[in-house]
Amino acid sequence: MKEKLKEIAEITMGQSPSSSFYNDRQEGIPFLQGCTTFGRLYPTYDTWTTSFNKLAKPGDTLFTVRAPVGDVNLCQTDTAIGRGIASIRARGVDSRYLFYLLEANKGNFASSSSGTIYESINKDKLGDVVLDVHSVADQQHIVGVIGSVDDLIEKDEQILESMIKLIDGIYSRCEEGKRKIPLRQAFQISIGRTPPTKESQWFSDSEQNSMSWLSIKDMDTSKIYQMETSQFLTSNAIEHFNIPIVKAGDVLLSFKLTVGRVLLAGRDMVTNEAIACFKGPAVLRNYLYCFLKRCDFLSEGEDTSSIGHAVNSTIIKNFLFPMPSQETLKRFNDKTVPLFDKTLETQKEVEKLNGVKKALLHRYFGSN
């Protein structure tokens, strides 16, 4: 049955607060700026909830309404939502089914009937999107099947969270090396490149005859290893523009606009010019990953961009690295290598499960 979204759900548009709503004590209610990004400061509960239309409740689907349009997440707790987010509450359909329906139909929200891509979508346009809605019995079946896969993904993500905490705790107890040397002396550091974006021949929609091309928006720091990218470059582009290859295990650092995202490459790939790649002795890579996560490259006025936060490659290469002693490094690796290995194994399992989920969404909803 075809239904407009506004006929099966209540749509609430978010609103960003003034600074007076925040507090420095991390008390109150979480404020969501993007579907997976919480603000560091929490609005106070009483002031934020004086207006009913600013709050998402558990079970609501959180939906991005400005670039990008259509990213979704399932609300788990009372959450204040910013103006880039809509809360969509099921009305007459299963709430989890509605979440999967919206997840599968992202393209319907990102495009108008004329094919124009929205940078944002308002409440009226959102509510008028027409969706194919299953019967109640089919909704329950779909939720049961896809939900079982989501449950496995959630368990794996809890394992990953535990691994990250264990690794961080082990590193925090390491004795800092007394000999400090520039990063460029300990590691080979390369910077990625971006072909002319208006020349489509350099880009690809898949990995066939191409290579994953990493941008900062792909860097999910809730994980340790970077497994996937949203864009790909052709082999001709990589050769023509002499783009450095990132090998599995290399350390990646973002240093423009969003400074300080750190990950290990989970597979071979290339990156854009906002990401630095560190190659070096295998025994130092995991230690470097932990070190870079704690670096504040902007702490001493080292912001080299007039339009946003950034540092340049020279600052990165000359940043001082406290070389650990052999004893410290051995103790660190003895304790953490099994944890890093378990993390990589678990992330690969999550990748497979996400593939299964994508196939199920396509089966039931005809999504891409």
Salt bridges, closest charged atoms under 4 A:
GLU27 OE1 - ARG25 NE 3.02
ASP60 OD2 - ARG89 NH2 2.84
ASP71 OD1 - LYS106 NZ 2.89
ASP78 OD1 - LYS57 NZ 3.01
GLU103 OE1 - LYS357 NZ 3.18
ASP128 OD1 - LYS4 NZ 3.81
ASP128 OD1 - LYS6 NZ 2.81
ASP132 OD1 - LYS2 NZ 2.75
ASP150 OD2 - ARG96 NH2 3.45
ASP150 OD1 - LYS357 NZ 3.06
GLU157 OE2 - LYS223 NZ 3.99
GLU161 OE2 - LYS165 NZ 3.46
ASP168 OD1 - LYS293 NZ 3.09
ASP168 OD1 - ARG294 NH2 3.50
GLU176 OE2 - LYS180 NZ 3.46
GLU207 OE2 - ARG267 NH1 3.68
ASP220 OD2 - LYS223 NZ 3.47
ASP250 OD2 - LYS279 NZ 2.40
ASP250 OD1 - ARG285 NH2 3.86
ASP268 OD2 - LYS247 NZ 2.90
ASP303 OD2 - HIS309 ND1 2.88
ASP334 OD2 - LYS330 NZ 2.82
GLU351 OE2 - ARG267 NH2 2.61
